[in-house]
């Protein structure tokens, strides 16, 4: 094996920003799809009902509720 081919092999295995962002984009897409399933919606509703409780004296506005629902992974 020549030195040139060894360098090419090591560059192929090296992680890159492009691969990272491709993987991150795929993960975000999968989460977005999962959140639209019946199980995902049930989880969001359960968390929403927990956040709405006033047991601790906190009040959750509609804006905050929308934010919490949008950030669910």
C-alpha positions, 0 to 999 in steps of 0.5 A, spaced: 500 500 500 502 506 498 503 512 502 498 516 498 492 510 499 493 510 506 492 518 506 486 517 502 483 511 507 484 515 513 481 521 510 475 517 508 474 515 516 475 522 518 468 525 521 466 531 517 462 537 519 458 535 513 456 528 515 455 531 522 449 536 519 446 530 515 446 526 521 443 531 525 438 533 520 436 526 519 435 526 527 431 532 527 426 529 521 425 523 525 423 526 531 418 531 527 415 525 524 415 521 531 411 527 534 406 527 529 404 520 531 398 518 536 403 516 541 407 522 540 401 527 541 399 523 547 406 524 550 405 532 548 398 532 551 401 529 558 407 533 558 402 539 557 397 537 562 403 537 567 405 543 565 399 547 566 398 544 573 398 550 578 400 546 584 407 550 585 404 557 584 407 558 577 402 560 571 403 558 564 401 562 559 399 560 552 405 562 549 409 558 554 405 552 552 406 553 545 414 554 546 414 547 550 410 543 545 414 546 540 421 544 543 419 537 545 424 532 542 
